[in-house]
Amino acid sequence: MAALITENFKFVSLFFKSKDVMIFNGLIALGTVASQTMYNIFAFDCPCSSGRNYLYGLAAIGVPALAFYLVGIMLNKSTWDLVSECRLRRCRKLSGAAAFSVLGTIIGRAAVAPVTWAVISLLRGEAYVCALSEFVDPSTLEGFPSGQGLEVMARFPCKATVPQEMQGFWAEIERRLKYESQLLGWLMVAGMALVLFLLLCMKRCCSPLGYQQEAYWSQFRSNEHDLFQRTADVHSRILAVESVKSYFGFVALEKEEKEQLEEHQNANPISSTEWNRITGICLYREKKGLPLYSRLNKWAQYSVENNIDAMEKEMDTLS
């Protein structure tokens, strides 16, 4: 059972680390749909009170969407690459077009969850019905008693609180508001699909790379990131072993850790300057006709050539 759970966990981890951005965005959308459904079932409760319905309905749609958007920005590695680029180099190596491209990527990825939340909220209609029920014009309802104010109309999302003589109008009001809500939802879906299509066309037309090289670039950066993380984990563990051993005189290691320590004897500390050189934004560049796919790739090329002057000019931070 433990082995089965471990294998399933590895599968899920690999699935979530998929290089296919569309699959990743689809997973985010599905997670958002599940969250929205759970919220409507367990948490959504319209106050059915004039003045409060509108605020509650807007909050039910807007606040979670804003939270998803901010979380999406915070979890995007490019956000912190851009922050580091501005902090370390004042964005002096970042052109306007490059900055627009990076910001567009960050905003686009972060918008998946909030847009999904807003669309599902509108298609379900509960929040919209709650928010706008009090603004339904009673004169448009045939046979509706005259002289009814906003307070009475605000009760319609909660059928049990509607006066008995007006129960027959509940279905008509709900149907009318859900029609408007779902129409807005489908219009939002169509609009976002059109915008996404146009942006993808612009990206393909403006990109200096062919489709195959872009796919290779994506694979390269994904593999580099995975290898870097694994290597950094081993490197930091070896340095930690040296620190603990120098304090206690010995260190308690697992068998695998002992093998790693024997295999990698030379793990020297890395200076802050070198860390800063590989930190920040790096869009596609070429050097003597050969591609540079990342800041680490650029650092490696200059290091192989032992071209310190060029490295300081291209990669160093502001003093």
C-alpha positions in Angstrom: 0.0 0.0 0.0 2.9 2.4 0.9 4.5 1.7 -2.5 1.3 2.2 -4.3 0.7 5.6 -2.5 4.3 6.6 -3.3 3.9 5.8 -7.0 0.6 7.6 -7.2 2.2 10.6 -5.5 5.1 10.6 -8.0 2.6 10.4 -10.9 0.6 13.3 -9.6 3.8 15.3 -9.0 4.9 14.7 -12.5 1.5 15.5 -13.9 1.4 18.8 -12.1 5.0 19.6 -13.3 3.9 18.9 -16.9 5.6 21.1 -19.5 2.3 21.6 -21.3 1.0 25.0 -20.1 -2.5 24.3 -21.4 -2.7 21.2 -19.2 -1.4 23.1 -16.2 -4.0 25.9 -16.8 -6.7 23.3 -17.2 -5.8 21.8 -13.8 -6.0 25.3 -12.2 -9.4 25.8 -13.9 -10.7 22.4 -12.6 -9.5 23.2 -9.1 -11.2 26.5 -9.3 -14.5 24.9 -10.4 -14.3 22.5 -7.5 -13.7 25.3 -5.1 -16.6 27.3 -6.4 -18.9 24.3 -6.2 -17.9 23.6 -2.6 -18.3 27.3 -1.7 -21.9 27.4 -3.2 -22.8 24.2 -1.3 -21.4 25.0 2.1 -20.8 28.7 2.4 -23.0 30.8 0.1 -26.0 32.2 2.0 -27.7 35.3 0.6 -28.7 37.7 3.4 -32.0 38.5 1.5 -31.9 42.1 2.8 -32.1 45.3 0.8 -28.7 47.0 0.5 -26.9 43.9 1.7 -27.7 41.6 -1.2 -25.8 43.6 -3.8 -22.7 43.9 -1.7 -22.8 40.2 -0.8 -23.3 39.1 -4.4 -20.4 41.3 -5.6 -18.2 40.1 -2.8 -19.0 36.4 -3.6 -17.8 36.9 -7.1 -15.1 39.5 -6.8 -13.3 38.7 -3.5 -12.4 35.1 -4.2 -11.4 36.1 -7.8 -9.1 38.8 -6.4 -7.6 36.3 -3.9 -7.0 33.7 -6.7 -5.4 36.4 -8.8 -3.0 37.6 -6.1 -2.1 34.0 -5.2 -1.4 33.2 -8.9 0.9 36.2 -9.2 2.8 35.2 -6.0 3.2 31.6 -7.1 4.6 32.6 -10.5 8.4 32.3 -10.5 8.5 35.0 -13.2 7.1 37.5 -10.7 10.1 37.2 -8.4 12.5 37.0 -11.4 11.1 40.4 -12.5 11.3 41.8 -8.9 14.9 40.6 -8.6 15.8 42.1 -12.0 14.5 45.5 -11.0 16.1 45.3 -7.5 19.5 44.1 -8.7 19.9 45.8 -12.1 17.1 48.5 -12.1 15.8 46.7 -15.2 18.6 48.3 -17.3 18.9 45.2 -19.5 15.1 44.9 -19.9 13.6 46.6 -22.9 10.0 47.8 -23.0 8.9 45.0 -25.3 10.6 42.4 -23.0 9.0 43.9 -19.9 5.6 43.8 -21.6 6.1 40.2 -22.6 7.1 39.2 -19.0 4.2 41.1 -17.4 1.8 39.6 -20.0 2.9 36.1 -19.1 2.6 36.8 -15.3 -0.8 38.4 -15.6 -2.1 35.8 -18.1 -1.2 32.9 -16.0 -2.6 34.5 -12.9 -5.9 35.3 -14.6 -6.8 31.7 -15.3 -8.3 31.0 -11.8 -10.1 34.3 -11.2 -11.7 34.3 -14.7 -12.8 30.7 -14.2 -14.3 31.6 -10.8 -16.2 34.6 -12.3 -17.5 32.6 -15.2 -18.7 29.6 -13.1 -20.3 32.1 -10.6 -22.2 33.7 -13.5 -23.2 30.4 -15.1 -24.5 29.1 -11.8 -26.3 32.4 -11.2 -26.8 32.3 -7.4 -24.6 35.3 -6.7 -26.1 37.3 -9.5 -29.7 36.5 -8.4 -28.8 37.5 -4.8 -27.1 40.8 -5.9 -29.8 42.0 -8.3 -33.1 40.6 -7.1 -34.0 43.9 -5.4 -33.5 45.8 -8.6 -36.1 43.9 -10.6 -38.8 46.3 -11.7 -42.1 44.9 -10.3 -44.1 46.6 -13.1 -42.5 44.2 -15.6 -44.1 41.2 -13.8 -47.7 40.7 -14.8 -50.1 40.6 -11.9 -47.5 41.6 -9.3 -49.0 43.5 -6.4 -48.3 47.2 -6.6 -46.6 49.3 -4.0 -43.9 46.8 -3.1 -40.5 48.2 -2.2 -36.9 47.1 -2.4 -37.1 45.2 0.9 -39.8 42.8 -0.5 -37.9 42.2 -3.8 -34.7 41.6 -1.8 -36.3 38.6 -0.1 -36.8 36.6 -3.4 -33.5 34.8 -3.3 -34.7 33.1 -0.1 -38.0 31.6 -1.2 -39.1 30.8 2.4 -39.1 34.5 3.3 -41.2 35.6 0.4 -44.8 36.5 1.3 -47.3 33.8 0.5 -49.2 35.9 -2.0 -46.0 36.5 -4.0 -44.6 32.9 -4.0 -45.9 32.4 -7.6 -43.5 35.1 -8.9 -40.4 33.5 -7.4 -39.7 31.2 -10.4 -40.2 34.0 -12.9 -37.8 36.4 -11.1 -35.2 33.7 -10.7 -35.4 32.6 -14.3 -35.1 36.1 -15.5 -32.0 36.9 -13.4 -30.3 33.6 -14.2 -30.8 34.2 -17.9 -29.0 37.6 -17.5 -26.3 36.0 -15.4 -25.6 33.1 -17.8 -25.7 35.4 -20.8 -22.9 37.5 -19.2 -21.0 34.3 -18.3 -21.1 33.0 -21.9 -20.2 36.4 -23.3 -17.2 36.4 -20.9 -16.1 32.9 -22.2 -16.4 34.1 -25.8 -14.5 37.3 -25.1 -11.6 35.5 -23.2 -11.4 32.8 -26.0 -11.1 35.5 -28.6 -8.5 37.4 -26.6 -6.5 34.2 -26.0 -6.6 33.4 -29.7 -5.4 36.8 -30.8 -2.6 36.8 -28.2 -1.4 33.4 -29.3 -1.4 34.6 -32.9 0.6 37.7 -32.0 3.1 35.5 -30.0 3.7 33.2 -32.9 4.0 36.1 -35.4 6.4 38.1 -33.3 8.6 35.3 -32.0 12.1 35.0 -33.5 11.9 31.2 -33.0 10.2 28.5 -34.9 7.7 26.2 -33.2 10.2 23.3 -32.7 12.8 25.6 -31.2 10.3 27.1 -28.8 9.3 23.7 -27.7 13.0 22.8 -27.2 13.5 26.0 -25.2 10.6 25.1 -22.9 12.0 21.6 -22.4 15.5 23.0 -21.8 14.4 25.4 -19.1 12.2 22.8 -17.4 15.0 20.2 -17.3 17.5 22.9 -16.1 15.1 23.9 -13.3 14.6 20.3 -12.2 18.4 19.5 -12.3 19.2 22.8 -10.5 16.8 22.1 -7.7 18.0 18.6 -7.2 21.6 19.6 -7.3 21.0 22.6 -5.0 19.4 20.2 -2.5 22.4 17.9 -2.4 24.9 20.9 -2.3 23.1 22.5 0.6 22.9 19.2 2.4 26.7 18.7 2.1 27.5 22.2 3.4 25.0 21.6 6.2 26.8 18.3 7.1 30.1 20.2 7.3 28.6 22.8 9.6 26.9 20.2 11.9 30.0 18.1 12.0 32.2 21.0 12.9 30.0 21.8 15.9 29.2 18.3 17.2 32.2 16.4 15.9 30.0 14.0 14.1 26.8 13.9 12.1 24.0 11.4 11.9 23.4 10.5 8.2 21.1 8.1 6.4 22.6 5.6 4.0 21.7 7.6 0.9 23.1 10.8 2.4 26.4 9.0 3.2 26.6 7.8 -0.4 25.9 11.4 -1.7 28.6 12.7 0.7 31.2 10.2 -0.6 30.3 10.9 -4.2 30.4 14.7 -4.0 33.3 15.6 -1.8 33.9 19.1 -3.2 31.0 21.4 -2.5 32.3 24.9 -2.1 30.1 27.8 -0.9 28.8 30.0 -3.7 29.2 33.8 -3.4 26.3 36.2 -3.4 27.7 37.7 -6.6 27.4 34.4 -8.5 23.9 33.8 -7.1 22.9 37.3 -8.3 24.4 36.7 -11.8 22.0 33.8 -12.4 19.0 35.5 -10.8 16.6 37.7 -12.8 14.8 37.8 -16.2 16.4 36.2 -19.2 14.6 36.2 -22.5 16.0 34.5 -25.6 19.4 35.7 -26.7 22.1 34.6 -29.1 25.9 34.7 -28.8 27.9 34.2 -31.9 24.9 32.6 -33.5 24.3 30.1 -30.7 21.3 30.4 -28.4 21.4 31.3 -24.7 18.3 29.9 -23.2 18.7 31.1 -19.6 20.8 33.2 -17.2 22.5 30.0 -16.0 23.2 29.0 -19.6 24.7 32.4 -20.3 26.8 32.2 -17.1 28.1 28.8 -18.1 29.1 30.1 -21.6 31.0 33.0 -20.2 32.6 30.8 -17.6 33.8 28.3 -20.2 35.4 31.1 -22.2 36.8 32.6 -19.0 35.5 36.0 -20.3 35.2 37.8 -17.0 34.8 41.3 -18.5 31.9 40.3 -20.6 30.3 38.5 -17.7 30.6 41.6 -15.5 29.2 43.8 -18.2 26.2 41.5 -19.0 25.3 39.9 -15.7 26.6 41.9 -12.7 24.3 43.9 -10.5 24.3 47.6 -9.9 26.7 48.7 -7.1 
